[in-house]
């Protein structure tokens, strides 16, 4: 120390760059600046969107639980029973106080006993330990005894005696305690009982109070309140914060990061705090409960949040913890502006799959439910899928398993010359299918709008010449009858079309226009062509033959036979050939053949494989007809006509453009052409492509063959939107590691669903879905009833259901597979009142078997064989007969039984009970009789056993009033009918 | 207005802007007596005063602010990635001015027969507490600035790496962009390895080649015009210029865009580059390329040989005359080879811009493309 003091400074104190006080001041300022920087650093880290949302949600939660607590308190306060319980509790406690002296005594003794018990137990345990030790030595000695040793048996006995003694003492003490406790309980038992009842009453209140205490500072203890204040302070929040990033990890769902697959981590709940909690539906986003908690997110829903991540449906960047970095996508421009103002939203560029705007979320259903026929909440997607089916998108595109190898959509073109009136008609048709037949599914391959240059149009006209010429000259012969055997009647024909169910798949409307809104029924109805303009399209003879037997002309056609008689077929032919069904007259004049243009087209094709010189030589040597056919063939292949139609010389050819994972494709792979105003999203691109497929070519210098060739289907906005939903669901993302559980028979179900789609069964029947679903035929049957059956417009609605084809919900449990197999090949009317005919489909028995399996597996019914029917005995059959008689249920006032017909209008007869034995499954009969409205809501079958008061509903005198036995007996009776 | 914008974009074309920057650097930091005289005649020495400094910084600020009024410039220059290059612009200009300011002060002192500023205080440094204290203060201030920067402009992260889709333009970190820009003119091993090596060798060799003891250890210019001038020429005229071009003026597909031009990813520029051998044989002599590699590349080989054989000789009689007389032949040879190798870069740049010249010598068979 002293040395240091002596040491002189080596630098002259006067020699300084800067004065120390100034330096110190500068240092102070900089240090403060640095401190401020550190403060800013921590605060910028601390300030996060999710924390604010969680804070807000906590306030809402406190408010919610406070309301709940006060509500449940109010309920308790008004509950007379609760009040009475409280009063009696008070009285009991008063009584107990009266016996206080005894209780006091017992309690005192109990305390002593408990102390004694502890001591005696300890004595016993000590003794036991030394006994165990002794036993070890004893056994060792005993073992050695064989070799000369021996154990001290006396000492062993002494030990055992002592041990027993101590154990007895402890046991006695314990029993004494129990006895005293019992006595106390006895005294208090009535109090306990009342308390239990009170607890039962107050459990809601207590539950809410407990929840409130966890969040509400006012309800917390002092130390909890302190902890609650401190734990969320900046920096302190590293230990145990209440506000923190919440995340779910999904090891079974993978996210593809190009180089590896990682589990999906979802942090959405950090801001969407209330998403799984009931009761916060009315809060603003992001705090609100999921709007469909029963279907999504909820733990008991089909899509619980711990199994299915938010991005599985919504897409987006689930690791993002701010509004923008989660890649939210607004629904429209207004919402985008609103978000910018409210949340500072900006588009997140660096994520391939931004969140789907709300209206497109349905597309995600398709990722897993890829074979579905009906899905609750995904109505637009389902309409889109049906549109794909009816438009035949999959003919030219691969679109995943659902649409693989479905048969060709378009009519066969093998015999056009035998079917169509003239080559000119083919020309006019190709120029504009929609003018000749409003609503046609045939797209326009050649466009003649103002967007198309005159030169292009000129070329198009010659291209059409070539295609028409090829089709006409290559047509094969099909023998058409020379005369229709009966004279048709237009009015009868019109009635037939309305009555037998043609309108399920066809429109008959020369002025048909797209409805403003898109209805699934309309799409089903566009499955077949709009039956107008046939007069100058084809010959009545051909139509007659076609109606009689469609598969004779076109083996693969989806058009079934309606089992028309000659007269009926002639009537319908006459109707469809009436002048009224002609759309506006086509005044288009066919431009003449232009050799120069045709040469040009031919050259375009030829130059790909030969020199210009050779090609010109060859062209000059060709007669014009040959040239046209050559160009026609090339063009048909170019436009892929053979994908949808059978074309002579191109049978079996099909070229498809893959769309399997179009939703995964990077946005940069989509060619937006010169459409700069279009938002750069997959959705906008798809919709534009669907609405105007060649618009991306506009303004580009391309040769004709390089241009996009997707034809224009004239989709409306709504249709394009529904279709883009389907396309946005075409992804390879591994959400499919969680397949929808279709049961182990999923392949049968998929195959059945495919047959149902291929044959448009859903146009008449509700096949899958929900009981309150209306048959798509509802409106057309109602029209028929009003127009032809003289029903009143106002009362008709109540009775339409009776005239509709049956729902097929539960069909697998209802009918016997054997009967159904027969029925598909030989349909017959079951309910006379239903005029819609079940068509005779031209099916292979494999398809029918697949359908049987589908129905059975879907409804978990026995398949392929079902259990034999076992009757309860003759007595049961007789009892059933009694019940069926006019004394009781009077079944035959409506039902047919073999040859015995009921009174009244045959239209109102119910199905033949003699057929039941062959047709229905016994268990279903019981279910049906028990509550017909539950099985088939709206049925005319009366309910004999009131489900509300089942036990008293049956007649007392039959089978001693046992309703279950009555049901069995009715079943036995019905099953015995027609028995040989 | 549009005319102004178009002219700015036109003038920033590298052919024009590089020539302009090169000329400016040559005049501002004159390497030869002739340029030095011109410098004085234009009264540019007034820039190396305090007033001149303020003027320079104001002019720079004004230019950058004017440019910033245009949305396209803003969208590029103020990307978090590009902020350093804008800051660099200010720092480079400031320190260039500062060094010249100090140098001219010392030059004046030397002219008066005095000793330079740095020699006056006998090179004594007061370490404790002066130096340590101000270092501490500087450290804290720097840390604070970096924290503020980090908080206000978070690190720019991009999307998930996707081998099927690379970012466009794909840019290296800002400090590598001059190297990346050189790739436009040279093969990677040349632009990425040889030229930087020569550059470093040049810098390293300066003290060994020049035995001038009288004018080292302090800021000066007049007596070391050539060395200071050519350093400024390569550092500011080439390196910093290329950095700026790579950061601000290169857009999608590595196309060149004016500072006020929209980065159109579809912009198409016709660039068909031709080798010297193709010019010689196919354009001038109208005959196919010979099969023999050396015969084919004879033009380029002769060019390079004469470049390295004659240019040092020419230089020794002209701008390097002074140096040639002062140093040994070996020192001169070493220096001149490195020096003219560096000149290959601007030479090649001009050849590319003016004649679409791809390679002077192109022997892909030997991976030798110059």
Interface residues (C-beta under 8 A of the other chain):
Chain A: X11 X15 X16 X17 X18 X20 X23 X26 X27 X30 X31 X33 X34 X36 X37 X38 X40 X41 X44 X257 X258 X259 X349 X350 X351 X352 X666 X668
Chain B: X126 X128 X129 X130 X133 X134 X136 X137 X140 X141 X143 X144 X145 X147 X148 X150 X151 X157 X158 X159 X160 X161 X162 X163 X164 X165
